[in-house]
Amino acid sequence: MNTEVVIKANNISKKYDDSYALDGIDIEVSKGQIMGLIGPNGAGKSTFLQSVLGLLKTEGNLEVLGLDPRKDRHKLLKEVCSITDVAVLPKWMTVAQLLRYMEGVHPSFDINKCISILSRTNIKLPSKIKVLSRGMVVQLHLSLVMAINAKVLILDEPTLGLDLVYRKDFYSQLIEDYYEGNKTILISTHQVEEIEGVLSDAVFMNQGRIVMKDSIESINKKYLELRPDQKYLDDAKSLKPLHQRTELGRSVLLFENVEKEKLEAFGEVRPPVIANLFMAIMETTKQGDLK
Amino acid sequence: MIKVLKAMIVREIQEHKVAFVYAPFFVSIVLCFVIASVYFGGTSIETEQFNFSTEYYDEEIRLAMQSVSSISRIDIVRAALVVLAFPILLTVGFGLLAYSLSTFADERKDRSLIFWRSLPVSDLTTVLSKVLIVTLVVPLMVVPYIILLQLVSMISASIFFTSNDIVAFSWLWGSYIFTDWFRIIFSLWAQSLWSLPLFIWLMLAGTYAARPIAGAIVPPVILIVLEGIIFKTNTVLEFIENRVGFWSRSDSFPKEYEEIRVVDISDIFLLFSTQAFWIGIFVSCILMASIVYVRSSNSDHAID
């Protein structure tokens, strides 16, 4: 993987009244990474993504492609494309007018590619955006973004309001584009299970802070889930699991940095899904805070 | 930059086509119809200030028209054609005021601001494109309607006179100065620059205020009242009054016009030489910078 740093954020903070939306965030995103920001509502994901796009003033040092997003926002947006909120397309426009406008203002927008993507949907070029359903507006917005040949993609809940078929279609198209163009992607979503297979790195956020950040490869090596046979449960617990939960009446233990061979003696072992790991880390962090 | 501005200007016209295209077109078509009706005996227009009816083209008037000097005759025809265009200009004027107030307010209301700001267009370019609409593009767009109206008037008059055995064709068309088209264009551009502080102020109100109409009216009213109480002057009120009116009739314009007429191109240069004009441009620049600042600071959609 190329180690050229595309996004460099040091000690980024954003305060609203008495509460911090971002509290000392440090993130580095290298070229070619697909980094997922995972966290509950109010974690600061959108705030961070908007600061990366220069839409918000924050404290700390932030560089995207070597530029200050706040000062050079319009320069930056030639190389960075984004969806920070879906269904915000101008309702009075027709699809064709919007495509022509994009072609006029965005040097990296490929109108033919966009028309080709739209041809796989039910969206017609002469249609006014106000007559499209919410899902279709999201489809249109995603089509616009996918037709931009940008170095960095910032996606904030990009598939909100879409049906399962189009969500799958979008992510497979995203992966295709990613491998063709070696793009860097920063993505936030609540539907963690859908992007899990797409991510190269994950950042867990809560209350404006980073709780954990690591590559998926490393997470899969570091964390393991054990579904122990009932008779080995106490033995397994003696290895000090990070977290324990019950699934369909069966205990599931999460371990950090414990050898796979050791665990296999007690039952079925596999890497945790990101959503479960996230929940475990959140609960562990909360308990740590309480202590 | 030119390509970007062109796309943005096209977008503005598409969004506000009712105000900039349909409304003046409708008014000009109605006026054409009314004027043709007057000439062909269908109706007449009589107000305290203005009478327009073929009944006035009697022998006495005809002789009077033929007896005046060719210069006076030209001035009469030119003035009449300018007066005819007033309803179109008023329609577009109101359209521009409504546009200025709503253009930044609407993008906040429907949240399309988030989409526009995700594109590589600076806030300054966005503001400039809207200023170009007000100062350059819309005044230019209205001219074809004025020309259409003038030509319908001239042709109707020619047919009327000819059918009533009045030999007026040569002097009538001889009085119609086609270069007035350019004078009208430049005069409208001068007018939009003269009134620019008002348009930009309305844009700023749409950018910052939750209720743009109140945001546009309340601060100047407070300023006027405070100025009256503290300094016993009315500079702000006079400034606003002057900018609402025609530039060539403002208090600060060095030449006095007694009658309505097409202005000379040299008058526009005279306008550029006045201090009041440049004060207006300076105020407009400050207000534009404020719009750029407020729009770029707009982060009401920022929290997750």
Interface residues (C-beta under 8 A of the other chain):
Chain A: Y16 A21 N41 G42 A43 G44 K45 S46 T47 Q50 L53 L55 L56 K57 R73 H74 K75 L76 L77 K78 C81 S82 I83 T84 D85 V88 L89 P90 K91 W92 M93 Q97 R100 Y101 M102 E103 G104 V105 H106 P107 H141 D156 S188
Chain B: K3 V4 K6 A7 M8 V10 R11 Q14 E15 E107 D110 R111 S112 L113 I114 F115 W116 R117 S118 L119 P120 V121 S122 T125 S296 S297 S299 H301 A302 I303 D304
